[in-house]
Structures are given as structure tokens and as C-alpha cells.
Amino acid sequence: MTAPPNPSASRTWLRAIEAASRLTGDQSRTFAALLDELGDTHGDRSALLSDSENFSFTQLAARSRQYTRWALGLGLKKGDGVGLLMPNRPEYFAVWVGISRMGAVVSLINTNLREASLAHCIEVVAPDHLIVDVALMAALGGAMGHMKTSPTVWRADQIDLKRINDKAFAKADVAGVGQADTALHIYTSGTTGLPKAARISHGRILSWSGWFSGLMGAQPDDRLYNCLPMYHSVGGVTAIGAALAGGASVLLRERFSASSFWSDIVRWDCTLFQYIGELCRYLLAAGQTPDEQRHRLRLICGNGLSAEVWTAFQARFAIPAVLEFYAATEASFSLYNVEARPGAVGRIPPFLAHRTSIALVRFDPEAELPLRAADGRCLACAPGEVGEAIGRISLSERAGPSAFEGYTDAAASEQKVLKDVFEPGDAWFRTGDLMHKDAAGFFYFDDRVGETFRWKGENVASQTIHEIVTQCPGVCEAAVYGVKVPQADGRAGMAAIVADDDFNLLALADRVMGQLPSFARPHFIRLMSRLPLTETFKVKKQALARDGFDIGRLSDPVYLLDPARGAYQRLDPDLHDQLLRGELRL
């Protein structure tokens, strides 16, 4: 049984289809060309705002053209690479739009990374040039010792654009760059291994912008509040592109702050908010403020909002509408909960079923692969049954929303493609996410598979943590996995460690605090005499994850990270009970 037709939802879908089609119809068009058009249309109206710098539509388009000419002046050619390491600010958007206009590929690098992790993300894209904010030069210096390549480094505040022409380009000046070409590299950990650089085409950027602009109904009198990292596809591309495409402006904040959130919303007169579920949970946990119902928010849009947080958030803060969605940067499909059903990540309406093929297939947690029947085909899940979400890949498209554009690593790209799924020769994208679907066709997120877990709105690659933990003196073996924490979304990092007499917990704390961003640090350490192994000598991570940090059933000592002290402390019954009651926040 599918959900009955909803006239309001149908109008929203139609608006999104029209907006996406309008932006992607001309295959030679890029977002930079769209920005030029928006500059002509909206002129001096505000486009990107912050406490430190502002751009009107005209100024933003002009600044992007200066970066285009700057890149051309360096002798960059189509396909050459530029890395961007910069905190959230309006200039960030102008940089990548401008440089990608002439065909170079801009890699949006996570500003929280340090040492070998940062070096890895630079090495996998091998950029010719790096643009680095002055505040992040020290972080780059720490990564240089781990790198084999030597890109030319440009300190962002020393790039002189004053003498560079900002006039419009003739079409012939930037010919040869179209929607099938790669514009960006955006990093995603997927479900295994170190972060991978996903290729993002100009067409995909326009498609994202059009879909979300239509779904949100972005208008010139809207202002979107965005505190998500601009190195992510949502915070740096989709949210901004969608708002601008509708003529709306965007308020950029460098990072989220629960204490100043509502005053910001009121002060900047925001009507839209781009969320991740964990931010909404933080705001619910914060004390009341008069501004929390003085706002003009008409819609919040994002992902990861659980049903219980959804209903409580919407009621307490008087939010008229919620648009939840599911997407992955490199995936061949997205889901949208246009009907605002709490807890669901979305569904495919019947009139779009011919354009998007999504399936849930039965999954073997031990093999970490979809199950196959005797004939070699995958087994589709029944309604309510949990399985891995997969999306059919359009083999006829080089780029676009139904294509899998791949990573810079060909082997990693191959691992994400599932072949001969339901018929010979078909190909499907593996999301690494476990979901179930109800009888009305709504999908619900359950968990992630493999080596990656999600915490604080970030995908955490356990391999990165594993390498840092095992480099600590005294660590003989280690396994890293995510564990559920009551009243928190996602899974917190935990490491089971086998150590010798040289091991020191304080040294481990120093290492993880210094080399890992806060969301990736293992909050729990379990010291064991040996790790549980399968018959093929693989660590039984599923069993370790099920054990969690329950000291009532574990004989091994368990330690909890205290970030304020920069040390691990023994998890005693009192601390354990505080965690269970949700009184101790990680």
C-alpha cells in the first residue's frame, strides 16, 4: 500500500522538478554561469552574509570571476587541481565557484584534520596548488612532514585580486567546460577505509541546487541560516546553491553555537535553517531563551532528525515545517520526506518511480555484503525488513544525479558498485546504510555498516582512528567501532586495545586529542587481554559493539575520555549511570 496523494506534496515535487530542469537544461551551463545570471537579476541584494564580510549578488559574481582570471593567470588548465583549506566565510564560495569555472577541480578539505589525516586528504587528490587560510597554516605545516607531494601553497590573505579584472566573460573564454566535467572533490569516508575524494560534476551541483531550491520554495525574501561546514556537500554547496538559485540570501556562521543560535536567527531575520539532527538535539537540551519563539523561521531542512527530536523540536520552537532528506555526496539517488512524516527519511512518489530506482537488499553483517540467492541474485527485503539501501546506477549518464561519478581512487570506486543484482549486467550503488521501508513506501534509517559510524553529524572512518591508536607506544592490537549512547544520535567511538607494559593512557589521550577532531576521538577505551576473532582471524567488531561500555557485564576495565582534562578516567558505576540517564553529554 502506497501513501495516498497529497496535493501540497505534489506541488512541492513539481516545483523541484521544474527548478532542477531549468538549471540543468543547457549542458554547457555551470554554477558560475548561473551566478553571473543571478548577479544581473538581483544586483545589490544580499547574497552571502557573515559577521566579518558580506557579498551582494553582483559582488559575489564579480569576485568569482576574479578567481577565474587568477587561476588562468597561473596557467591552470582544465582538470588541474586546487585544494581549498579555509573556514566558513563568503569568500570560500567565491573561490571554488570561480576556479571551477575555467575547468580546474577544487578539493574542499576538512579544516578539522591534522597531521597524517590532513596529509592523506591532500595526497589523494594531488593538487597543483593549495589555498590556505592564515589560521590553518600551522595545521598544513604539521601535515607537510607526512606528504610526498609539494603543491604550491597560497596564503588566502596574500592573494591580491585588486588588479584583476572582474568583468563578465565571453562564452568563448570559458568554452569546453560543461556539466559532465568534474568541478569539485568532496571527501566522504563511505563505509570502509580512509576518507575518499568523490568527484562532483558541474551538472550534479546544478541539480542539487535546483532540487533543493524547489523543495524549500526559496524566494528572494528568504534568508537561510547555515552553520554547517562548507567542506561538506550540504553546507558548502547544496544549501548555498539552493538559496541563491531562488534569489534568497545565506547567513554563514563559522561553526554552530547553541547559546547564540536563536539570537542569531532573530538578529539576521532568517526564515530557513539547514540542520543536522544533532544540532536540533543540542538546541532542545539548551535552556530556554526569549528569542526561541520570536523568529520568522518558516522551514528547516536537513537530515538525521529522529522522530522524538523532530516532534519535540517542532513543538517547542514553533517550527511551521520540516523537510527531512537522505543523501550521500556520491550516491546515485536521494530521498525527500516532502510529507513531513516524523522519523522517515523520505520516499519515492509513484510519478517519479521511473526516474529513480532504490532497493533494500538483505545484508549479511558477518560478511558485510548483501546476501545472494542460489542463482547469484540479491534478495529484496520485505516491508519492515532491514537491509542495505542501494540505488541503480545510470550507465548511460557520465554525470548527474543518477550516475555514480566515482572517487579519485579507481579501486575504491569499484568497491561501491554492486553488479548483477537483480538481472545480468545491472549495476547499483552501495550506500553502506541499513534502512527499512513501511507499507506506505516511506524509508527509515537504521544504521551504518562496515567500518564507519556516524557521530555528531559526521561520518567517522574507524581506519583513521585505528592508525593513530596503534601508533601509540604499548598498543599491540586495537579495534575501533561505534557504540550506542542513550539519548544521543549516532554512535560514539570506542577502541578495544590489547597493550603491554609500555602503554600509558595519558599518552593515548594526548595523541587522540592532538591528532583527531572532536567528533572522531574514541570516547571509550576497553583494555582486553585479547581481541575476539572469527575463524578467518577477523576481529568480531559486531560483538564488541554489542558489548558497548556496559561495565555491568564486562570484566575488562573501561575508560571514558574527559576532553576538559585531556585524559581518560575509569568508567565507574556513577559515571556509567549518568551516561545511561543522559546526564553526561559526550
C-alpha positions in Angstrom: 0.0 0.0 0.0 1.4 3.4 -1.0 0.7 6.7 0.7 -2.4 8.5 -0.7 -1.8 11.5 -2.9 -1.1 14.8 -1.1 -1.9 17.9 -3.1 0.6 20.1 -1.2 3.4 17.5 -1.5 2.6 17.1 -5.3 3.0 20.8 -5.8 6.4 20.7 -3.9 7.6 17.9 -6.1 6.5 19.6 -9.3 8.3 22.8 -8.2 11.5 20.9 -7.5 11.4 19.1 -10.8 10.9 22.3 -12.7 13.7 24.1 -10.8 16.2 21.3 -11.4 15.2 21.0 -15.1 15.6 24.8 -15.6 19.1 24.8 -14.2 20.4 21.7 -15.9 18.8 22.0 -19.3 21.8 23.6 -21.0 24.7 21.1 -20.8 27.2 23.9 -21.2 26.0 25.8 -18.2 27.9 25.7 -14.9 27.1 27.2 -11.5 29.5 30.0 -12.3 27.4 30.9 -15.3 24.2 30.8 -13.2 25.9 33.1 -10.6 26.6 35.6 -13.4 22.9 35.5 -14.3 21.8 35.9 -10.6 24.2 38.9 -10.3 22.4 40.5 -13.3 19.0 39.7 -11.9 19.4 40.5 -8.2 22.1 43.1 -8.3 22.9 44.8 -4.9 20.6 42.5 -2.9 22.5 40.5 -0.3 23.7 37.1 -1.4 26.2 35.8 1.3 26.4 37.4 4.8 28.5 36.9 7.9 29.7 38.9 10.8 33.0 39.6 9.0 32.2 40.0 5.3 29.2 40.4 3.0 28.7 40.0 -0.7 25.8 41.2 -2.8 24.8 39.0 -5.8 26.7 41.4 -8.1 29.8 41.4 -5.8 29.8 37.6 -5.4 29.6 37.0 -9.2 32.4 39.6 -9.7 34.6 38.1 -7.0 34.2 34.6 -8.5 35.3 36.0 -11.9 38.4 37.4 -10.4 39.3 34.0 -9.1 38.7 32.5 -12.5 41.2 35.0 -14.0 43.6 34.4 -11.1 43.6 30.7 -11.9 44.0 31.3 -15.6 46.9 33.6 -14.8 48.6 30.8 -13.0 48.5 28.7 -16.2 46.0 26.3 -14.8 44.2 24.1 -17.3 41.0 22.0 -17.4 41.4 19.1 -15.0 44.2 20.7 -12.9 43.7 20.6 -9.1 43.4 23.3 -6.4 43.0 22.4 -2.7 41.0 24.8 -0.5 41.6 24.8 3.3 39.5 27.7 4.7 36.9 28.1 7.4 33.3 29.1 6.7 33.1 32.6 5.1 31.5 34.1 2.0 34.9 34.2 0.3 35.0 30.4 0.4 32.1 30.1 -2.0 33.6 32.7 -4.4 36.9 30.7 -4.5 35.6 27.4 -5.6 32.9 28.7 -8.0 35.4 31.0 -9.7 38.2 28.4 -10.1 35.9 25.6 -11.2 34.5 28.0 -13.9 37.7 27.6 -16.0 37.8 23.8 -15.6 40.1 23.3 -12.7 38.9 20.9 -9.9 38.7 22.3 -6.4 39.1 20.0 -3.4 37.2 21.1 -0.3 39.4 19.9 2.6 38.2 19.3 6.1 39.5 22.1 8.3 39.5 19.9 11.4 42.1 17.4 10.1 45.7 17.4 11.3 49.0 15.6 10.7 48.7 12.4 8.7 44.9 12.6 8.3 45.3 16.0 6.6 48.2 14.8 4.5 46.2 11.9 3.3 43.4 14.1 2.1 45.8 16.3 0.2 47.7 13.4 -1.3 44.7 11.5 -2.7 43.8 14.5 -4.9 47.4 15.6 -5.6 46.5 19.3 -6.2 48.9 21.6 -8.1 48.0 24.5 -5.7 46.7 24.9 -2.2 44.8 27.9 -0.9 45.1 28.0 2.9 43.6 30.4 5.4 46.2 32.1 7.6 44.7 30.4 10.7 45.3 27.0 9.2 48.9 27.4 8.0 50.2 25.7 11.2 47.9 22.7 10.5 49.3 22.5 7.0 52.8 22.7 8.4 52.1 19.7 10.6 50.9 17.7 7.6 53.8 18.5 5.3 56.1 16.0 7.0 53.7 13.2 6.0 53.4 14.3 2.4 55.4 13.2 -0.7 53.8 15.8 -3.0 54.7 19.5 -2.8 51.8 21.7 -4.1 52.3 25.4 -4.4 50.8 27.0 -1.3 49.0 30.3 -1.4 48.0 32.0 1.8 44.5 33.2 1.2 45.0 36.7 2.6 48.0 37.2 0.3 46.2 36.5 -3.0 45.9 40.0 -4.5 42.7 40.4 -6.5 42.7 44.2 -6.6 44.3 44.4 -10.1 42.4 41.5 -11.6 39.5 42.3 -13.9 36.1 41.3 -12.6 34.2 41.8 -15.9 31.9 39.2 -17.4 33.4 36.5 -19.6 32.5 36.0 -23.2 31.2 32.5 -23.6 34.2 31.5 -25.8 36.6 32.5 -23.0 35.5 29.6 -20.8 34.3 27.2 -23.6 34.9 23.5 -23.2 33.7 23.2 -19.6 30.3 21.7 -19.2 28.0 19.8 -16.8 29.8 16.4 -17.4 33.1 17.8 -16.2 34.3 17.5 -12.6 34.1 20.7 -10.6 34.8 19.6 -7.0 36.3 16.9 -4.9 34.3 16.4 -1.7 35.6 13.9 0.9 33.5 11.1 2.1 34.6 8.2 4.3 32.0 5.8 2.8 31.8 2.6 4.9 35.4 1.5 4.8 39.0 2.8 4.9 40.4 6.3 4.9 38.4 9.3 3.5 37.9 9.2 -0.2 37.6 12.1 -2.6 34.4 11.9 -4.5 34.2 13.5 -7.9 31.3 16.1 -8.2 30.4 17.3 -11.6 29.1 20.7 -12.6 25.8 19.0 -13.5 25.4 17.5 -10.1 25.9 20.9 -8.4 23.2 22.4 -10.5 20.9 19.5 -10.0 21.3 19.7 -6.2 20.8 23.4 -6.2 17.6 23.2 -8.3 16.1 20.3 -6.4 16.5 21.9 -3.0 15.6 25.3 -4.2 12.3 23.9 -5.4 11.7 21.7 -2.4 12.3 24.6 0.0 10.4 27.1 -2.2 13.3 29.5 -1.9 12.3 33.1 -2.6 14.1 36.5 -2.7 12.7 37.4 0.7 14.1 34.3 2.3 17.3 34.2 4.4 18.9 30.8 5.1 21.0 30.2 8.3 23.9 27.9 7.6 26.4 26.9 10.3 27.4 23.5 8.6 31.0 23.1 7.4 31.5 24.4 3.9 33.8 21.5 3.1 30.7 19.3 3.1 28.3 18.9 0.2 25.3 20.3 2.1 27.0 23.2 4.0 29.2 24.3 1.2 27.3 23.5 -2.0 23.7 22.4 -1.7 22.3 24.8 0.9 24.0 27.8 -0.5 23.3 26.9 -4.2 19.7 26.2 -3.5 19.1 29.5 -1.7 21.0 31.6 -4.2 19.2 29.9 -7.1 15.9 31.1 -5.6 17.2 34.6 -5.1 17.5 34.1 -1.3 20.4 35.2 0.8 22.5 33.0 3.1 23.9 33.8 6.6 27.2 31.9 7.1 28.4 31.2 10.6 31.9 29.6 11.1 30.5 27.0 13.5 27.4 26.1 15.4 26.8 27.7 18.8 23.7 26.6 20.8 24.0 29.6 23.1 23.9 32.2 20.3 21.7 30.3 17.8 18.3 31.8 18.4 19.7 35.4 18.9 21.4 34.9 15.5 18.2 33.7 13.9 16.3 36.7 15.2 19.2 39.3 14.6 19.6 38.2 11.0 15.9 37.7 10.4 16.4 34.2 9.0 13.4 32.2 7.5 15.2 29.0 6.7 17.6 26.8 8.7 19.8 24.0 7.3 20.2 21.4 10.1 21.7 18.1 11.0 19.8 16.1 13.7 22.4 16.5 16.3 22.2 20.3 16.2 18.5 20.1 16.9 19.1 17.8 19.9 21.6 20.3 21.3 19.1 23.1 21.0 16.5 21.1 22.8 18.9 20.4 25.6 19.8 24.1 26.0 17.9 26.4 28.4 15.0 28.5 27.3 15.6 31.9 25.7 13.0 34.5 24.7 14.3 34.5 21.1 13.4 30.9 20.6 9.9 31.8 19.5 10.5 35.3 18.3 11.9 34.1 15.0 10.4 34.1 11.5 11.6 30.6 10.5 9.1 29.0 8.1 11.0 25.8 7.3 14.0 23.8 8.5 15.7 21.4 6.1 18.3 18.7 6.8 18.9 15.1 7.7 19.4 12.9 10.7 16.3 14.1 12.7 14.9 11.3 14.8 11.2 11.1 15.3 11.3 12.0 19.0 13.6 15.0 18.5 11.5 16.1 15.4 8.2 16.4 17.3 9.7 18.0 20.4 11.8 20.5 18.4 8.9 21.5 16.2 6.5 22.0 19.2 8.9 23.8 21.5 10.3 26.2 18.9 7.1 26.7 16.8 8.6 25.5 13.5 5.9 25.5 10.8 7.5 22.9 8.5 10.3 20.3 8.4 11.9 19.0 5.3 14.0 15.9 6.1 16.0 14.2 3.4 18.5 11.4 2.8 21.5 11.8 0.5 25.2 10.8 0.2 27.6 13.1 -1.7 28.5 10.5 -4.3 25.2 8.4 -4.3 23.1 7.8 -7.4 19.8 8.8 -5.6 18.3 10.9 -2.8 15.2 10.6 -0.7 13.0 13.5 0.4 10.3 13.5 3.1 8.1 16.0 1.5 5.1 14.8 3.5 6.9 15.6 6.8 6.3 12.2 8.4 8.4 12.3 11.6 11.3 9.8 11.6 11.1 8.9 7.9 14.0 10.0 5.6 11.7 10.1 2.6 10.0 8.2 -0.2 9.8 8.0 -4.0 6.4 9.2 -5.2 4.8 7.0 -7.8 5.2 9.5 -10.6 9.0 9.6 -10.1 9.5 5.8 -9.8 10.6 5.6 -13.4 13.4 8.0 -12.8 14.8 6.7 -9.6 15.4 3.0 -8.6 16.1 2.3 -5.0 16.0 -1.1 -3.3 16.7 -2.6 0.1 18.5 -5.9 -0.1 19.1 -8.4 2.7 22.5 -8.0 4.3 25.0 -10.4 5.9 26.6 -8.5 8.9 29.4 -11.0 9.2 30.5 -10.9 5.6 29.5 -7.2 5.4 27.9 -7.9 2.0 24.4 -8.2 0.6 23.1 -11.8 0.7 22.6 -13.6 -2.6 20.3 -16.5 -3.5 21.4 -19.7 -5.2 21.1 -18.1 -8.6 23.5 -15.3 -7.5 21.0 -12.6 -7.4 20.4 -10.3 -4.3 17.4 -10.8 -2.1 15.0 -7.9 -1.8 13.7 -7.0 1.6 10.0 -7.3 2.6 8.2 -4.3 4.0 9.6 -3.6 7.5 12.7 -5.8 7.0 16.1 -4.0 7.5 18.5 -4.2 4.6 21.2 -2.2 2.8 19.9 0.7 0.7 21.2 0.6 -2.9 20.5 2.7 -5.9 20.5 1.8 -9.6 23.3 3.5 -11.5 22.5 5.0 -14.8 25.2 3.5 -17.2 24.1 5.9 -19.9 25.0 9.1 -18.0 28.6 10.3 -17.4 27.4 12.7 -14.7 24.3 13.8 -12.9 22.1 12.7 -10.1 21.5 9.1 -11.3 25.2 8.5 -12.1 28.0 7.4 -9.9 30.8 9.7 -10.7 33.3 7.8 -8.5 36.3 8.7 -6.5 39.9 9.6 -7.4 40.7 6.1 -6.3 39.5 3.7 -9.0 39.7 0.6 -6.7 37.5 2.5 -4.1 35.0 3.3 -6.8 34.8 -0.3 -7.9 34.0 -1.4 -4.3 30.9 0.8 -4.2 29.3 -0.7 -7.2 27.2 -3.9 -6.8 26.8 -5.8 -10.1 24.3 -8.4 -11.3 22.0 -7.5 -8.5 18.6 -8.4 -9.9 19.4 -9.2 -13.5 22.6 -9.8 -15.5 24.6 -6.6 -16.2 22.8 -4.2 -13.9 24.8 -2.0 -11.6 23.8 -0.5 -8.2 25.5 2.0 -5.8 26.0 0.6 -2.3 25.2 3.2 0.3 26.5 1.3 3.3 23.3 2.3 5.2 20.8 0.0 6.6 17.1 1.0 6.3 13.6 -0.4 6.3 10.6 0.7 4.4 7.0 0.7 5.6 3.9 -0.3 3.8 3.3 3.2 2.6 6.7 3.4 0.9 8.5 5.6 3.5 12.1 4.8 4.2 13.6 4.9 7.7 17.3 4.9 8.5 18.5 2.2 11.0 22.3 2.0 11.0 25.5 2.1 9.0 27.5 -1.0 8.0 31.2 -1.7 7.8 34.0 0.3 9.3 32.3 3.7 9.5 29.9 5.1 12.1 28.2 8.4 12.4 28.7 10.7 15.4 27.9 14.4 15.9 26.6 14.6 12.3 29.9 13.4 10.9 30.9 10.1 9.3 33.8 8.7 11.2 36.3 6.3 9.4 37.5 3.8 12.0 40.6 3.1 10.0 41.9 6.7 10.6 41.4 6.3 14.4 42.9 2.8 14.3 46.1 4.0 12.8 46.6 6.8 15.4 45.7 4.5 18.3 48.0 1.7 17.2 51.0 4.1 16.8 50.8 4.8 20.5 53.6 3.1 22.4 52.5 -0.1 24.1 49.5 -0.8 21.9 49.8 -4.3 20.5 46.4 -4.6 18.9 43.3 -2.5 18.6 39.8 -2.5 17.1 37.8 0.7 16.6 34.0 0.8 16.3 31.0 2.8 17.3 28.7 2.2 20.3 25.2 3.5 21.0 24.9 6.1 23.8 21.5 6.7 25.4 19.8 9.9 24.3 22.3 10.7 21.6 22.2 10.3 17.8 24.6 8.0 16.1 27.4 6.1 17.7 30.4 7.3 19.8 33.9 6.0 19.1 35.2 3.1 21.2 38.6 1.3 20.9 39.3 -2.1 22.3 43.0 -2.3 23.0 45.5 -5.1 23.8 48.5 -3.4 25.4 51.8 -4.3 27.0 53.6 -2.7 30.0 54.7 0.3 27.9 51.2 1.5 27.4 50.1 4.8 29.0 46.6 6.1 28.9 47.7 9.7 29.2 49.9 9.3 26.2 47.0 7.9 24.2 44.8 10.8 25.3 47.5 13.3 24.2 47.6 11.6 20.8 43.9 11.4 20.1 43.3 15.0 21.4 46.1 16.3 19.3 45.5 14.5 16.0 41.8 13.8 15.8 38.9 16.3 15.5 36.5 16.1 18.5 33.9 14.0 16.7 36.4 11.3 15.7 38.1 10.8 19.1 37.4 7.4 20.8 35.3 8.3 23.8 35.7 4.9 25.3 38.7 2.6 25.7 38.3 -1.1 26.7 41.5 -2.8 27.8 41.5 -6.5 26.9 43.9 -9.4 27.1 43.0 -10.5 23.5 40.6 -9.4 20.8 37.8 -11.8 19.8 38.4 -13.2 16.3 36.4 -15.1 13.7 37.7 -18.4 12.2 39.3 -16.4 9.4 41.1 -14.1 12.0 38.9 -11.1 11.6 38.1 -9.1 14.7 34.5 -9.6 15.8 33.6 -5.9 15.8 29.9 -6.6 15.8 30.2 -8.5 19.1 32.4 -5.7 20.6 29.9 -3.1 19.5 27.1 -5.1 21.1 29.1 -5.2 24.4 29.4 -1.4 24.3 30.6 0.2 27.5 28.3 -1.8 29.8 30.6 -2.3 32.9 27.9 -4.4 34.5 28.6 -7.2 32.0 32.2 -6.6 31.1 35.1 -7.8 33.2 37.6 -5.7 31.3 38.3 -2.1 32.5 36.6 0.6 30.5 37.8 4.2 30.4 35.9 7.4 29.4 37.6 10.4 27.7 37.3 13.7 29.7 38.1 16.3 27.0 38.4 19.1 29.6 41.2 17.3 31.4 42.6 15.7 28.3 42.7 12.4 30.0 40.9 9.0 30.2 39.2 8.2 33.5 38.0 4.8 34.7 34.3 4.4 34.0 32.8 3.7 37.4 29.2 2.9 38.3 28.3 6.5 39.0 29.7 7.8 35.6 28.0 4.8 33.9 24.6 5.6 35.4 25.0 9.3 34.4 25.6 8.2 30.8 22.5 5.9 30.8 20.3 8.7 32.2 21.6 11.1 29.6 23.1 13.4 32.2 26.6 13.2 30.9 27.0 14.5 27.4 29.8 13.4 25.2 
